[in-house]
Amino acid sequence: MIPLRDTAPCNITPYVTRAIMLICIVVFVWMQFLPPAWQRYLIYMYGMVPMRYTNPQWALAFGLPPDGHLSFLTSLFLHAGWWHLIANMLFLWIFADNIESAMGHVRFLLFYILTGLVATYVQWWYDPKMIYPVVGASGAIAGVLGAYFFLFPYARVIIMIPILFFPLLFEIPAIAFLGFWVIIQLQKATTAAMFSGTVVHEALWAHLGGFLAGALLHPLFLDRNRIDRAGPGIEPDDDDIEP
């Protein structure tokens, strides 16, 4: 299920969203021109390795000097591969512009960074002895999704479901799409917790922590003047209202 676009109108030019996307893309492309050893070094140095903060002596022995938790921020702009980058940028492009419109540029930037930091700290708290780097914008993007869930629940999301060679397009309410996304994250996270041999390649608790942070914190960052000028937001269609 791949989202393609949403129907919620954006009343500003989302400069911050575009800048974040540009930084992520430029950093990733630049790293592709580096030798593999340098790529690995940068991912470990600036990605968030939980064990680095749980056991500083291990970190020093591994070659990771103290950084004052800087990697909790820098990890938000690193990505592990092309599909990782593309998926994150797609979600950011579709959902973040409306949240930036509701908050304004500066408040949105602060909201994005804060929810990203919360998401990364949740991942560290849940798996403090993990020795692999956590990278990607998905924790902060999950914060954006948490805000979107409550601000634009009845906006429509156009999704594509590929069936063999035939892509099928559907239009569903954002609340259904994002609710399904949360359920998938919970299912994967609980499965990994219940079965110790389960291999997980996603920072699932960062996703859940970021979504919850966005859902709870977004009212503090809203620009009420912008919302009043823009109107009441996306309302349910008649078809969505029970008789």
Buried (B, 14 or more C-beta within 10 A) or exposed (E): EEBEEBBBBBBBEBEBBBEBBEEBBEBBEEBEEEEEEEBEEBBBBBBBBBBBBBBEEBBEEEEBEEBEBEBBBBBBBBBBEEEBBEBBBBBBBBBBBBBBBBBBBEBBBBBBBBBBBBBBBBBBEBBEEBBBBBBBBBBBBBBBBBBBBBBBBBBBBBBEEEEEEEEEEEEBBBBBBBEEBBEEBEEBBEEBEEEEEEEEEBBBBBBBBBBBBBBBBBEEBBBEEBBEEBEEBBEEEEEEEEE
